[in-house]
């Protein structure tokens, strides 16, 4: 049940908005009108709801266990909800996920940016919250702009699917007390006998980029930009200790597996769905290295 703890959910105000504690019976109908709008869902890369029961389930699933930290947006002087913003149900972490939704006829006026700035600032003042993050479809430029207005920065990426389309979620985050991490990169090392051939496989199959290379060493990255984690591949003539390294990719993994088999990597193991909503296969290199390739489940 979505409820507001006493003393926590005060109304928040912005220049144009009243942000009022969400009440299911009062706010369900206008929010269902938003959730069930096919054009609204298409613009946000979501699936529309068909009934009020489905909209109720969406709200309960997303915000139901969040300690009451859910607000609806009202444009003064109107008292009808035109959107909703809140944190996800509590998963036992002080970094809290959040999301926001705004009625389509209100897009483009900066209302959700106004709301998000205020809500994020309020959340980060709470002693139990050390940071907030939002997972946003990488194609949803409106929502990414909202996150940036709320001073959230890009902190990561996750694979996702929507109606059979493969995309990525960008993870936008902001800490209550920003601090530089002690460790900011991880660089596993693969020792191989045929350096050029291994680099061709990794760049061709996984889209890794050559960041720089020396006579017996190549640094590979997810992009060409410096300052990111990557993979160091070294040529060796001696014995090799096989390593296992996991990769997250933002594309379907089955074509990658087919390409690995076509490239002669016959010891690779076929893709399988995992309980944590990833589809995974193992790419086997000639020296015995095992690369676990994990991507989105195609049916989600």
C-alpha positions in Angstrom: 0.0 0.0 0.0 1.3 3.4 -0.9 1.3 5.5 2.2 3.1 8.6 3.5 4.9 8.3 6.8 3.9 11.0 9.3 6.3 13.9 9.3 8.1 12.8 6.1 6.0 13.7 3.2 5.5 17.5 3.4 4.2 19.2 0.3 7.0 20.7 -1.8 6.6 23.8 -3.9 8.3 25.2 -6.9 7.7 28.3 -9.0 4.7 26.7 -10.8 4.0 23.4 -9.0 2.6 21.9 -5.8 4.2 18.5 -5.2 1.7 16.7 -3.0 1.9 13.3 -1.3 0.5 10.7 -3.7 -2.9 9.1 -2.7 -4.0 6.1 -4.8 -7.7 6.6 -4.8 -7.5 10.3 -5.5 -4.7 10.2 -8.1 -5.2 6.9 -9.9 -7.6 8.1 -12.6 -5.5 11.0 -14.0 -2.4 8.9 -13.8 -4.1 6.0 -15.6 -5.1 8.4 -18.3 -1.4 9.2 -18.7 -0.1 5.6 -18.5 -2.7 4.3 -21.0 -1.9 6.9 -23.7 -0.1 5.0 -26.5 1.7 8.1 -27.8 2.9 8.9 -24.3 4.2 5.4 -23.8 5.9 5.4 -27.2 7.6 8.7 -26.5 9.0 7.3 -23.2 9.8 3.8 -24.6 7.4 2.1 -22.3 4.4 -0.1 -22.6 0.9 1.5 -22.1 -1.4 0.1 -19.5 -4.8 -1.2 -20.7 -6.9 -0.9 -17.4 -6.9 1.0 -14.2 -6.0 -2.2 -12.5 -2.8 -2.4 -14.5 -2.0 1.2 -13.7 -2.6 0.5 -10.0 -0.2 -2.5 -10.2 2.5 -0.3 -11.9 2.3 2.3 -9.2 2.4 -0.3 -6.4 5.2 -2.2 -8.0 7.4 0.8 -8.6 6.6 3.0 -5.6 4.7 0.7 -3.1 7.5 0.0 -0.7 9.4 3.3 -0.9 8.4 4.6 2.6 5.9 7.0 1.1 8.4 9.1 -0.9 6.0 9.6 -3.9 4.7 13.0 -5.0 2.1 14.0 -7.7 2.6 17.2 -9.7 -0.1 19.8 -9.7 0.2 23.0 -11.8 -1.3 25.8 -9.6 -4.1 26.5 -9.2 -5.3 23.2 -10.7 -5.5 20.3 -8.2 -5.4 17.5 -10.7 -2.3 15.4 -10.9 -0.4 15.9 -14.2 2.5 13.6 -13.3 4.2 11.6 -10.6 7.8 11.4 -9.2 9.2 9.2 -6.5 11.8 6.7 -5.4 11.6 3.0 -6.1 10.5 0.5 -3.5 13.2 0.1 -0.9 15.9 -2.5 -1.8 18.0 -2.1 1.3 20.4 0.4 -0.2 21.1 4.0 0.7 21.4 4.7 -3.0 17.8 5.1 -4.0 16.5 4.6 -7.6 13.8 7.0 -8.7 11.6 7.7 -11.7 9.2 10.4 -13.0 6.3 10.5 -15.4 4.5 13.5 -16.9 1.4 13.8 -19.0 2.1 14.2 -22.7 0.3 17.5 -23.1 2.6 19.0 -20.5 5.8 18.0 -22.2 8.2 20.7 -23.3 7.4 23.3 -20.6 10.2 22.3 -18.1 7.7 21.1 -15.5 9.3 17.8 -14.7 12.8 19.4 -14.6 11.4 21.9 -12.0 9.9 19.1 -10.0 13.0 16.8 -10.2 15.4 19.5 -9.0 13.2 20.1 -5.9 12.6 16.4 -5.2 16.2 15.4 -5.6 17.4 18.2 -3.4 14.8 17.1 -0.7 15.7 13.4 -0.9 19.5 14.1 -0.5 18.7 16.0 2.7 17.3 12.8 4.2 19.9 11.0 6.5 19.0 7.6 5.2 19.7 8.5 1.6 23.3 8.9 0.3 22.5 9.2 -3.4 19.8 8.9 -6.0 19.9 7.4 -9.5 17.6 7.1 -12.4 17.6 4.4 -15.2 16.6 6.0 -18.4 16.3 4.6 -21.9 19.2 6.1 -23.9 16.8 7.3 -26.6 14.6 9.2 -24.2 16.3 12.6 -24.6 13.6 14.4 -22.7 14.0 12.3 -19.5 17.8 12.5 -19.8 17.4 16.3 -19.9 15.3 16.2 -16.8 18.1 14.2 -15.0 20.7 16.8 -16.0 18.5 19.7 -14.8 18.4 17.9 -11.4 22.3 17.7 -11.5 22.4 14.0 -12.1 25.5 12.8 -14.1 26.0 9.7 -16.2 27.4 7.0 -13.9 26.8 3.8 -15.9 24.8 1.8 -18.5 22.6 -1.3 -18.4 21.2 -3.4 -21.3 17.4 -3.3 -21.8 14.7 -4.3 -24.3 11.4 -2.7 -25.1 8.8 -4.4 -27.4 11.6 -6.5 -28.9 13.8 -3.5 -29.5 17.3 -3.6 -28.0 18.5 -0.5 -26.3 20.4 0.6 -23.3 19.5 2.3 -20.0 21.8 5.1 -19.0 22.2 5.3 -15.2 22.1 9.0 -14.1 23.2 9.6 -10.5 23.9 12.2 -7.9 25.5 11.8 -4.4 24.5 13.7 -1.3 28.2 14.3 -0.6 30.2 13.9 -3.9 33.6 12.4 -3.5 36.2 11.1 -5.9 36.5 7.3 -5.6 39.8 5.7 -4.5 39.6 3.2 -7.3 38.2 4.5 -10.6 39.2 1.8 -13.1 39.7 -1.9 -13.5 42.1 -3.3 -16.2 42.1 -7.1 -16.4 45.1 -8.6 -18.3 44.9 -11.3 -20.9 48.1 -13.1 -21.9 47.9 -14.5 -25.5 50.2 -15.9 -28.0 48.7 -14.3 -31.1 48.2 -10.7 -30.1 46.9 -9.4 -33.5 44.4 -12.2 -33.9 43.0 -11.8 -30.4 42.6 -8.1 -30.8 40.8 -8.7 -34.1 38.4 -11.0 -32.4 37.6 -8.7 -29.4 37.2 -5.6 -31.6 35.2 -7.4 -34.2 32.8 -9.4 -31.9 32.5 -7.0 -28.9 33.1 -3.6 -30.5 36.0 -2.9 -28.2 38.2 0.0 -29.3 42.0 0.1 -29.5 43.0 2.9 -27.0 46.7 2.5 -27.6 49.3 -0.2 -28.5 53.0 -1.0 -28.1 55.1 -3.9 -29.5 53.7 -6.6 -27.2 50.7 -4.9 -25.6 47.3 -3.4 -26.6 44.9 -1.5 -24.4 41.3 -2.0 -25.4 38.4 0.1 -24.1 34.6 0.3 -24.4 35.1 3.6 -26.2 38.1 5.4 -27.6 38.0 7.9 -24.6 40.7 7.7 -21.9 39.9 7.4 -18.2 37.7 4.4 -18.4 38.0 0.7 -17.5 39.1 -1.6 -20.2 41.2 -4.7 -21.1 45.0 -5.1 -21.5 46.0 -7.8 -24.0 49.7 -8.9 -23.8 51.7 -11.1 -26.1 53.5 -14.0 -24.3 55.6 -16.9 -25.5 55.4 -18.7 -22.2 52.7 -20.6 -20.3 49.3 -18.9 -19.9 47.1 -19.1 -16.9 43.5 -19.0 -18.2 41.3 -16.2 -16.9 37.6 -15.6 -16.7 36.3 -12.1 -17.4 32.6 -11.0 -17.6 31.3 -8.4 -20.1 28.0 -6.6 -20.2 26.8 -5.8 -23.7 23.9 -3.7 -25.0 22.9 -6.0 -27.9 21.5 -9.5 -28.3 24.1 -12.1 -27.6 23.0 -14.8 -29.9 24.4 -13.2 -33.1 27.7 -12.6 -31.1 27.8 -16.3 -30.3 27.1 -17.2 -33.9 30.0 -14.9 -35.0 32.3 -16.5 -32.4 31.6 -20.0 -33.8 32.1 -18.7 -37.3 35.5 -17.3 -36.2 36.5 -20.8 -35.1 36.1 -20.4 -31.4 34.4 -23.8 -31.2 34.8 -24.3 -27.4 32.4 -21.4 -26.7 29.2 -22.4 -24.9 25.7 -21.5 -26.2 23.6 -18.6 -24.9 21.1 -19.3 -22.0 18.7 -17.1 -20.1 19.8 -16.4 -16.5 17.4 -15.8 -13.5 18.6 -12.2 -13.2 17.1 -11.2 -16.6 20.3 -11.6 -18.7 21.1 -13.9 -21.6 24.6 -15.2 -21.4 27.2 -17.2 -23.3 30.8 -18.0 -22.8 33.3 -17.0 -25.5 36.4 -19.3 -25.3 39.8 -18.0 -26.6 42.5 -20.4 -27.8 44.6 -20.0 -24.7 41.7 -21.2 -22.5 40.5 -17.7 -21.4 36.7 -17.7 -20.8 34.8 -14.5 -21.5 31.3 -14.4 -20.1 29.2 -12.2 -22.5 25.9 -11.1 -20.9 23.2 -9.0 -22.6 19.5 -8.3 -22.5 16.9 -11.1 -22.6 15.2 -10.8 -26.0 11.6 -11.5 -24.9 11.4 -8.8 -22.2 
